Amino acid sequence: MTYAVEATDLTVTVPAGTFKDCAKVTRSWIEHSHDATGPYRLVLYLAPHLGIIKREVWAGDEQEHEEVLTSYTRGNSVPSK
């Protein structure tokens, strides 16, 4: 299993908004040595002072799953969307 920080300056748009200076972190692994789909990857997009705003799961070159932040609340404020 390997981890890699692929970027730290991305602008990422999700339903909750557009976030600047995001980091993209990838974790890669091989599920089984005979697996024909290739390595699996978990890709996380992290916004400064907020955390994970997007999560992707890949098997080889095919995206299997995606989760995105749809709204959030900071402290005692109302939700952003």
C-alpha positions in Angstrom: 0.0 0.0 0.0 1.4 3.4 -1.0 0.3 7.0 -0.3 1.1 10.0 -2.4 0.4 13.7 -2.2 -0.2 14.5 -5.8 -1.1 18.2 -5.5 -1.6 20.9 -2.9 -3.0 23.7 -5.1 -6.1 22.4 -6.7 -9.4 24.2 -7.0 -12.2 21.7 -6.5 -15.9 22.3 -7.0 -18.5 20.1 -5.3 -22.2 20.8 -4.5 -21.1 22.5 -1.2 -19.1 25.1 -3.1 -15.7 25.8 -4.8 -12.6 25.3 -2.6 -9.1 26.7 -3.4 -5.7 25.3 -2.4 -7.0 21.7 -2.0 -4.7 18.7 -1.6 -5.1 15.5 -3.6 -4.0 12.4 -1.7 -4.0 9.0 -3.3 -3.7 5.6 -1.6 -2.9 2.7 -4.0 -3.0 -1.1 -3.3 -3.4 -4.4 -5.0 -6.4 -6.4 -3.7 -5.3 -9.8 -5.0 -2.1 -10.7 -7.0 -4.3 -12.3 -9.7 -6.7 -9.3 -9.9 -7.1 -8.3 -13.6 -8.6 -4.9 -12.8 -5.3 -3.5 -11.8 -4.4 -1.6 -8.7 -7.1 0.0 -6.5 -6.9 3.7 -5.7 -8.6 5.8 -3.1 -8.4 9.5 -4.0 -9.1 12.1 -1.4 -9.5 15.8 -2.0 -9.0 17.9 1.1 -9.9 21.6 1.6 -7.9 23.7 4.0 -9.5 24.1 7.4 -12.4 21.8 6.4 -11.2 18.3 5.5 -12.4 15.8 2.9 -14.7 17.3 0.3 -14.5 14.6 -2.3 -13.7 10.9 -2.2 -13.2 8.6 -5.3 -12.6 4.8 -5.4 -11.0 3.4 -8.6 -10.3 -0.1 -9.8 -7.7 0.2 -12.5 -8.9 2.9 -14.9 -12.6 2.6 -13.9 -14.2 4.7 -11.2 -16.3 2.5 -8.9 -17.6 5.1 -6.4 -17.6 8.8 -5.7 -18.7 10.8 -2.6 -18.9 14.6 -2.5 -19.6 17.2 0.2 -23.1 18.6 -0.4 -23.2 21.1 2.5 -21.4 22.0 5.7 -21.7 24.2 8.8 -18.9 26.1 10.5 -19.4 26.7 14.2 -22.8 28.2 15.0 -23.6 29.5 11.5 -26.2 28.2 9.1 -25.4 25.6 6.4 -23.6 26.9 3.3 -26.1 25.4 0.9 
